[in-house]
Amino acid sequence: MLTIKVLGPGCPNCKKLEAVARQAIDITGVQAEIVKVTDYAEIMEYAILSTPCLVVDEKVVSSGRFPSPAEVSSWLADAELATAS
């Protein structure tokens, strides 16, 4: 199972990014859980410059922008293949 983290303070942009991630899960059918990270200290551990940020299995894949559901689907498929290897 993949772990998808949405990093940010819980603002509307973070909720929008979470919705895109959920769409991508539906598109790909991968088994994944979404974790919201709102703690500033924990967010800073990822050395990002802006939120919202999307992390797939501890790899930052997007920061400060809204990827399309297709982009996120591609990242999820790649992460699933990497964990299967």
KACOR-V398690 format. One record per run of one state. SS is the DSSP state (2 for helix, 1 for strand, 0 for the rest). FROM is the first residue (numbers start at 1). TO is the last residue. If there is no record, write none. Layout:
SS;FROM;TO  SS;FROM;TO
This chain:
0;1;1  1;2;7  0;8;11  2;12;28  0;29;31  1;32;37  0;38;39  2;40;44  0;45;52  1;53;56  0;57;58  1;59;63  0;64;68  2;69;84  0;85;85
